[in-house]
Amino acid sequence: MINKVHHIGISVTDLKESIYFYKSNGFELESEFELESPKSKCAFMTKAGSAGIELFDFSDPNNSGATSIKNHVAYESTNIESDFSKLIEVGFTVSIPITPGNFVKRFAHLIDKSGNTIELVET
């Protein structure tokens, strides 16, 4: 079952500047990391009582991998397989199948009929 909003993911042009902005607004830097594909520098920001913010500074923001994850809403799921199947049944398409994660147990990205990307995360 989809439980709550876990985080939002956004594309930024200057990771350090964005980290500074969110820190100045009460967020804490939980982690900084790099992705090989799509190549990017990333950060995860948290604030008590709020959904997290995942920042992506892509080396090529027009890369197909970047465009599929750069702006998304992530929902925490208590049963990722069931929620994944339900979304496919109502017309979502798979962008990234259920995959082991680094900061969550597993995650998946799907795209709705309007072109919006959502992520399911299992914590």
Salt bridges, closest charged atoms under 4 A:
GLU32 OE1 - LYS16 NZ 3.08
GLU54 OE1 - HIS7 NE2 2.94
GLU54 OE1 - HIS72 NE2 3.37
GLU81 OE2 - ARG106 NH1 2.67
GLU119 OE1 - HIS7 NE2 3.03
GLU119 OE1 - HIS72 NE2 2.94
GLU119 OE1 - HIS109 NE2 3.74
GLU122 OE1 - ARG106 NE 2.75
